[in-house]
Structures are given as structure tokens and as C-alpha cells.
Amino acid sequence: MKRFFAFFLLTFALVLGIASCNPSTSGGGGGDIAVASKGFTEQDILSELLAQQIEATTNLKVQRLRFTSALVTHQAITAGKIDAYVEYTGTAFTVILKQKAINDPKEVYQRLKEAYAQQFNLEVMESLGFENTFAMIIRGEDANRYNIKTLSEAAQYTPQWRGGFGYEFIEREDGFPGLSKSYGLRFAKSPRIMDLGLIYRAILQKQVDMINGNSTDGQISRLGLVVLKDDRQYFPPYQATPILRKETLQKYPEVRKAIAQLGGRISADEMRQLNYLVEGELRDVKEVVSEFRKAKGLASRQDVKT
């Protein structure tokens, strides 16, 4: 019954997510093309980076949209409701293509590029330069008390702990089900399914003892938390990579050149800092992205005009 209810909610979210978005080719949503975020801080930053890059180097106006998950966003781009977003290669490979996780980043990228072109008529661009993998996180005080650095070491203590994980991490093939089997993770109670926006507060308030996050989350170092090493290399590579509709690139070839300029331009440390500026210092996403583009020497609208 729980699985049926969860499936119903996910299906309902997919329908709402797609129905609420105007087709990008209509122009009715206020832009020539539409760029989307998957609904969390890093995605908001990356989608704004794509949008500003396109607007600064072309004469196109970009509509900015926000969704709730990888599945919803993928459905939107294949339905032609959006034109571009940033995906993580491991997510696309396991969640969208439903392939068994593999650890070779080059193989994942090549297979993803070929499959997305053939199955969805989508272009997988060059990685932005960083990987954002799942991070299993505990409090720094617990890491010090028990001298824990790896997931294998943590497994002997999880029977005394409670986990708190996001819905998608609980359900997806490369998430908790496989991880718990790989490391033998057993908790005192069933893991709590939590909103990602509340998960860091929950571990600080000791409502849970282990959470899932992302390796580039700005809160990790700021809150004195520790990422446990995936010593069995369970998680596949998660390189941040722009995905675009081939039809959009054919209609607006200048977009390919604009996005290609972002290839390899962001390190994991830089992404962590960008996330912190938005989440920790409550800076405006557009302002943070604009400053980052200037620091990187990326073209501005004024540069294009001259």
C-alpha cells in the first residue's frame, strides 16, 4: 500500500509538473527558450548560469522554470516543455535509462550521450567540470567519538542510529536500497523520509544521526558535519552536465556555442562556495551567478554588443 501511495504521488507530481509549464516554443512563458532547475539550491544556481550565459552571448530571452525532481524535469524536456537543464550523469544513467550503476566516468558519459541522442533526441554536452555525488553525512562529534571515516566503519554503529533520507534517495536504484545492502546498514528504526530542505536541521537537532546530502552542499563544512567515504565505491559518477534538445540547437545554433563555453569551468570547491553564498549568506542567486561569470571572464552582454 505504501509503495502504491508513493507511486500515485510521484505520478501526480509528474502530471502537475509538466502541465504547469508552457511549451518553450510558444513564447507564451516570456522567453524564446526555457531552462529548468530540478528544485534545489545547486540546480537553481546552475540553471541561472545557463540562462545568463545564453542571454549574455545571444539575442535570445530565457524563461526560467523550476521543477521537483530528475523524473519530472526529464519528462518536461522530452515533452518539449523546456529546452535545457543540468543533469548528473549517474542520475541520468540509473534513474532515466534504468541501467545498472558502473564506476567508470568516461564509459557512463559515452553511453549516456549515445542513448540520449537515440532515445530522446537530446544532446549531452561537456561536463561543467565537477561531480556532485551522494554524500552520507554524520555529525562531526560522532565521527570524532567513534573515529569513523568510512561507510564501512559506520555500519557497526548504525543499529544505534536513525537515518533521515530524501524520498528520491529512498526509492531510486542507486540510492538507499542498494547502499544498505552493499554496506550492511541497519538502523534502530526505519529511516525517516524527509524533505531535503529540513534534513540538515534534523541532524543538527539530533532527530536523526545519518542523512543523505550532496558532496557539494555548502552546509557540510559550515555546520561541522562529516562526509563518510564511500570506500566500496558504491555510487556511480555524477558529473554535472548540461542536457539540451537537439531541435533547440538546430533552431538556435548559437546556444551550443554559448553552453560549450561553460565546459570544465566549475570545480567542486567552487560549486560548494556558490551553494554556501546562496544558502549560508542568503545571497540572491542571480547576483551570485553574475559575479561568478565575471570572475571567470565569461562574456557579458556588453562584450557581445561591442
SULHUVEN-V25609 format. One record per residue. N is the residue number from 0. OMEGA is omega in degrees with one decimal (* if undefined). NEAR is the number of other ideal C-beta (glycine too) atoms within 10 Angstrom. D_LAST is the distance of its C-alpha to the last C-alpha in whole Angstrom. Layout:
N_OMEGA_NEAR_D_LAST / N_OMEGA_NEAR_D_LAST
This chain:
0_179.7_5_62 / 1_179.8_7_59 / 2_178.4_8_57 / 3_-179.6_8_58 / 4_178.3_9_57 / 5_178.9_14_54 / 6_178.9_11_53 / 7_179.9_10_53 / 8_-179.1_11_51 / 9_179.1_17_48 / 10_178.8_11_49 / 11_178.5_10_48 / 12_177.9_16_45 / 13_-178.9_18_44 / 14_179.4_12_45 / 15_-177.4_13_43 / 16_-178.6_22_40 / 17_-176.9_17_39 / 18_-176.3_8_41 / 19_-175.0_11_39 / 20_176.2_22_35 / 21_177.5_16_34 / 22_-174.6_13_33 / 23_-177.8_27_29 / 24_-175.8_16_29 / 25_-175.9_12_30 / 26_-177.9_13_27 / 27_-178.8_10_30 / 28_175.8_16_29 / 29_178.7_11_26 / 30_175.4_21_24 / 31_176.5_20_23 / 32_-176.9_25_24 / 33_176.9_29_26 / 34_-173.8_27_26 / 35_170.8_28_29 / 36_177.5_24_31 / 37_166.8_24_35 / 38_171.5_18_36 / 39_-167.7_18_36 / 40_-178.3_22_33 / 41_178.5_24_32 / 42_176.3_22_31 / 43_179.6_20_30 / 44_-176.7_23_27 / 45_178.3_26_27 / 46_176.9_29_26 / 47_176.5_24_24 / 48_176.4_27_22 / 49_-177.6_28_22 / 50_-179.6_24_21 / 51_179.2_21_18 / 52_179.3_24_16 / 53_-177.1_24_17 / 54_-178.8_18_15 / 55_-173.8_18_12 / 56_177.0_20_11 / 57_175.8_19_13 / 58_-176.6_11_13 / 59_174.6_16_17 / 60_-174.5_13_19 / 61_172.3_24_21 / 62_-179.1_21_25 / 63_-179.0_19_27 / 64_-178.4_22_30 / 65_179.0_15_33 / 66_-171.2_28_36 / 67_-177.3_17_39 / 68_177.6_21_40 / 69_-177.2_21_39 / 70_179.8_20_41 / 71_-177.9_20_40 / 72_177.2_28_36 / 73_177.5_24_37 / 74_-178.9_20_39 / 75_-177.3_23_36 / 76_178.4_24_34 / 77_177.1_17_36 / 78_179.3_11_37 / 79_179.7_17_34 / 80_174.8_24_33 / 81_-176.4_31_30 / 82_-175.1_29_28 / 83_169.0_26_27 / 84_178.4_24_29 / 85_178.2_26_30 / 86_176.7_27_33 / 87_-168.6_24_35 / 88_179.9_22_37 / 89_177.0_24_40 / 90_-179.9_22_40 / 91_-175.5_25_39 / 92_-175.2_25_42 / 93_-175.3_23_45 / 94_-177.1_21_44 / 95_-179.0_22_42 / 96_178.2_15_44 / 97_177.2_8_47 / 98_176.6_17_47 / 99_-175.7_10_49 / 100_172.7_16_47 / 101_-170.2_14_47 / 102_-177.6_12_45 / 103_-177.0_11_43 / 104_-179.1_16_40 / 105_179.1_9_39 / 106_178.2_12_42 / 107_-178.2_23_41 / 108_-176.9_19_37 / 109_179.4_12_38 / 110_177.9_16_41 / 111_-179.0_23_38 / 112_-179.6_18_36 / 113_-177.6_11_38 / 114_-179.3_17_40 / 115_178.0_22_37 / 116_-175.4_13_36 / 117_-173.7_9_40 / 118_-171.4_11_41 / 119_-175.9_17_38 / 120_179.6_12_35 / 121_178.9_26_33 / 122_174.6_21_30 / 123_-176.0_21_31 / 124_177.5_20_28 / 125_178.7_16_28 / 126_176.9_22_29 / 127_173.4_24_27 / 128_-178.6_16_29 / 129_176.8_20_32 / 130_176.0_19_35 / 131_-178.0_25_37 / 132_172.4_17_40 / 133_177.3_26_43 / 134_173.5_20_45 / 135_-164.6_25_48 / 136_173.3_26_48 / 137_177.6_22_51 / 138_179.4_19_52 / 139_-179.7_14_52 / 140_177.9_12_55 / 141_178.4_18_57 / 142_179.5_19_55 / 143_-177.5_10_56 / 144_-175.8_10_60 / 145_-178.5_14_60 / 146_-177.1_7_58 / 147_175.2_19_56 / 148_-174.5_14_53 / 149_175.9_14_53 / 150_177.5_22_54 / 151_178.8_16_57 / 152_-178.7_16_58 / 153_-174.3_23_57 / 154_-178.2_17_60 / 155_-178.8_12_63 / 156_-176.1_15_62 / 157_175.4_21_60 / 158_177.2_10_64 / 159_-172.7_10_64 / 160_170.0_19_60 / 161_178.4_17_59 / 162_174.5_26_55 / 163_-171.7_22_52 / 164_175.9_24_50 / 165_-177.6_23_47 / 166_-176.7_16_49 / 167_179.8_20_46 / 168_178.5_23_47 / 169_-171.1_18_51 / 170_-168.5_17_51 / 171_-173.7_19_48 / 172_-178.6_12_50 / 173_-179.3_21_48 / 174_-171.1_20_49 / 175_-177.5_20_52 / 176_179.4_13_55 / 177_-179.8_16_54 / 178_-178.3_20_53 / 179_177.6_16_57 / 180_-177.5_10_58 / 181_-175.5_16_57 / 182_-177.0_21_57 / 183_-179.1_11_61 / 184_177.2_19_59 / 185_-176.1_12_62 / 186_-179.8_18_61 / 187_176.7_11_64 / 188_175.7_9_63 / 189_-179.9_9_60 / 190_175.8_21_57 / 191_174.2_17_55 / 192_-169.5_16_52 / 193_171.0_23_50 / 194_-176.9_9_47 / 195_178.9_19_44 / 196_-177.5_12_43 / 197_-168.2_14_46 / 198_179.3_23_47 / 199_176.2_21_46 / 200_-177.5_12_48 / 201_-179.2_17_51 / 202_176.6_24_51 / 203_-179.8_14_51 / 204_176.8_9_54 / 205_171.0_11_56 / 206_174.8_15_56 / 207_-174.8_22_55 / 208_175.9_21_55 / 209_179.5_23_53 / 210_169.3_25_50 / 211_175.0_22_47 / 212_176.4_22_43 / 213_-173.2_23_40 / 214_179.3_19_40 / 215_178.5_26_36 / 216_-178.9_26_38 / 217_-175.8_21_37 / 218_-169.9_22_41 / 219_-179.0_21_42 / 220_-178.0_14_42 / 221_-176.6_15_42 / 222_177.8_16_45 / 223_179.8_12_47 / 224_-176.4_22_47 / 225_174.4_20_48 / 226_178.7_20_47 / 227_-179.4_20_50 / 228_175.6_16_49 / 229_-169.6_19_49 / 230_176.2_12_52 / 231_178.4_12_53 / 232_179.2_11_49 / 233_-173.8_17_50 / 234_175.4_22_46 / 235_177.7_22_44 / 236_179.7_21_41 / 237_178.2_25_38 / 238_179.5_22_35 / 239_-170.0_21_32 / 240_176.5_19_30 / 241_175.4_24_28 / 242_-179.2_23_30 / 243_174.9_23_28 / 244_179.0_23_30 / 245_178.2_14_29 / 246_177.8_15_29 / 247_179.9_23_26 / 248_176.7_19_25 / 249_-179.5_11_26 / 250_-179.1_13_24 / 251_-177.2_18_21 / 252_179.1_10_21 / 253_179.1_13_17 / 254_178.9_26_19 / 255_179.9_15_21 / 256_-179.4_11_18 / 257_-177.5_21_17 / 258_-179.5_23_20 / 259_179.3_12_21 / 260_-179.0_13_19 / 261_-177.0_22_21 / 262_177.2_14_24 / 263_-173.1_10_26 / 264_-176.6_19_24 / 265_175.0_21_27 / 266_178.4_13_30 / 267_178.5_15_33 / 268_178.7_10_33 / 269_179.2_17_30 / 270_178.0_25_30 / 271_179.3_22_34 / 272_177.5_15_32 / 273_177.9_24_29 / 274_-179.1_24_32 / 275_-179.7_20_34 / 276_-179.2_21_31 / 277_-175.0_20_32 / 278_-175.4_19_36 / 279_-178.4_14_37 / 280_176.4_10_35 / 281_177.7_7_34 / 282_177.5_15_30 / 283_-176.2_11_28 / 284_-177.9_19_27 / 285_-179.8_14_23 / 286_179.3_12_23 / 287_-179.7_21_25 / 288_179.5_24_22 / 289_178.6_17_19 / 290_179.0_13_20 / 291_179.7_21_21 / 292_178.9_19_18 / 293_-179.3_10_17 / 294_-179.5_9_20 / 295_-179.9_13_19 / 296_178.0_9_16 / 297_-173.8_19_14 / 298_174.1_13_11 / 299_179.5_15_10 / 300_179.5_13_9 / 301_178.7_8_6 / 302_-178.1_11_5 / 303_-178.2_13_5 / 304_-178.4_6_4 / 305_*_6_0
